[in-house]
Amino acid sequence: MEPFLTVREAAEALRLSRSRIYQLATAGLLPVHQIGQGKLLFRRSELEEALTKRAPSGTRVSAPSRF
């Protein structure tokens, strides 16, 4: 089973701030799994898929090398 990424790990992988990760997750733009009352976790494969699907047509999307 694929491990989860924390908000910090997702932010590092996507090269975004943690606050931006929270904003995108709460807006429904990133797939997120909420544990308890506030802990947000992400699956790497779901983030990759979301990035690919949300890219404008004709745009080439590549995940950062650490992703």
N, C-alpha and C positions, 0 to 999 in steps of 0.2 A: 504494500500500500504506500502510496506517495505521501511523504511528510508534508505538514502544513508549514507555511511561512508566517511569521509574525508581521505586524505592521512595519516594524523596523526593517526586517529582512526584505519585505516587498518593496519598501521605499528605496532601499539600497539597490535592489535588482532592477528597478524601473528608473532609477536615478531621479526620484521625486522626493519631496519632503514628506515627512510623516503626516503632516496636516493635510497635504494634498491627497494622500492615499485615503485618509478618513473622508474627505470631501467626495472623492470619486466613488467610494464604497457606499456612502449614505445616499448618494444620488442614483445608485443602481448602475453605475457605469463600470464597476469592477465586481466580479463575482466574489462573494464573501461568505464566510461561515461564522456565525456569532456564537460564542461559547459563554454561557452564563449571562450576566447583565451587560457586559461591555467588551469582552475580549474578542477581537476580530482576527480571524485566521484566513489564509489564502492558500490555494493550491497553485503551484507553479504552472501546471498544464492549463488550468482554467484562465489564469492571467494571460498566458500566451495566446490562447484562443480568443479571449476578449479583445486583445490588442489587434489581432489579425482581422476580426470581424468589424471593428470600429474604424479601421483605416479607410479613408476616402478611396473610391475606385481609382485604380491606376497608381496609387501610392505604394511604394515599396516599404514594407515594415520589417525591421530586423530588431530582435531583442538585443539588449546590451550583452556583451560577451560573457559577463558573469551570470547572466540569466540562464 
